[in-house]
């Protein structure tokens, strides 16, 4: 509704229309019902752009050279931050998995146990030239067990 209002009339500048469409894109990024409350200020800002009058000819930034220099150097700034970053110690996450020199880790113990099981569970298969086992007689028929009755 806000976008339709900004694009239908000619009283809003191209800049205002572009800002409102950008606000919509920001509002829709990774949208879940939980972010409605957090992003309501984007809607408030869009409404204020349409309801208040402002002069578009006034520059928002007085010194464009500073902004352009910052934009050009932003990659080097992030590289410096990344180089001097102190990574958190996460070795404890892998200590029980048998990594990072943990000699008694779960992974190594599991592998040893599986190898032991494989060594114990060797299956002897008969070859095709073996004689079949002798036929056995079925067990004699037995009576089914009697039900317990306290009156007997």
N, C-alpha and C positions, 0 to 999 in steps of 0.2 A: 504494500500500500504506500509506503514511504517512497520507494523507488518510482512507482507509477506517478506519484504526485510531483516528484522532482523532474521527471522526464517529459511530462505532458505539457507543462507550461513553459513559456519562454522567459519567465521572470527570473529563473535561476540560471546562473552561469554554468559553463562547461565544467569549471573547477568544482562547483558544488555538486553537480551530477556525478563527477568522477569520485569525489570524496564519499558520497553516499553509496555508490556501488562498491567501493573498496571496503566500507564499513560492513556491508552485507557479506562480502567475502570473508572478512575477519570473523564475523559472527558465525558463519557456517563451518569454519575450520574445526575439525574434530568435534562436531556437535554431538552432544548427548543431552538428555533432559536435565541433567545435573548442572550444566553450565548456563542455563537460562538466567539464573539469578546473578551469576558473575558477569554476564555480558549484557545485562540490561542497560548499562551505562553507554554502550555503543548505540543502542536505540535512542536513548535520551539525547545523545550528542547529535544524531541524525535529525531528530525532531527539532532540536534547537537551531540547527543550520537552516531548516526550512521556515521556522517561525520568527527568528530574529533577523534584523537587517544588518548587514555589514558591508563595508566597502571592499570590493574585490581588488581594487587597484592598489591598495596599501600592501606593501611588501611585508611578509611575515618574518623574513630573515634580513637583517641589515647587512651582515657581512657574509656574502656567499663564498668568498675565498676560504674561509675557515671550514665551512661545511664540505666543500669540494676536496680540500686537503685531508680532512678526516675520512671521507669516503675512499679516497685513494689509498690511504695508509691503514685501513681497517684490517686487511689480511695480515700485514706484518705485525700489528698489535696482537691479534689472536695467536699468531705463531709464537710470539714472545711469551705470552701467557701460558701456552701449552708447554713450552720448553721448561719453564720454571715451575710447572705444576708439581705438587707433591701428591703422588698417588697414594690412596689409602692402602694399608696393609691388609691384603685379602688372602694371605697364605693359609689362614685358618680354615678357609672354605674348602681347600683342597687337601688338608692334612689327613683326613680320614679316608680319602680316596686313593691313597698310595702314591701321591705326587710329591714333588719337591723334596725328595730324599727321605720320605717317611718310610722306614723299612718295615714297619708293622701295620701298614695301612689296610683298610678293608679290602681293597681291590686285590692286593697281593695275597692276602689270606684266603680270599675266595678262590683265586686261581689255584693255590696249593691244595685246597680242599677238593676242588673239582678234579685235579690231577690224581689225587689219592683215591677218590671215588672211581675214576676211570680205571685205575690200576686194579682195584678190588673187584670191579664188576666186569670181569672178562666172561664172555658168553662162549661156551664151547658148542659149536654147531656141528651136527653130524654131516658127514659127507654122503653122497648119493649111493655109495657101494656098501653102506652099513645095512645090517639086517634089521627088519622092523622088530620092535620089542614084542615079547611073547604076549598073547592075549590073556587077559586076566578075567576071572569069573566075577560077575557083579556081586556085590555084597547081598547077603540074604535079606529078604523083606522083613522089616521090623514093624511092630505096632506103633501107631502114633502115641505120643505121650498122653497120659491121662490128665484131665483137668483136675485141679485141686478143689476139693469140696470139703468145707468144714464139718459137714454132717455125716461123713463116712467114718 
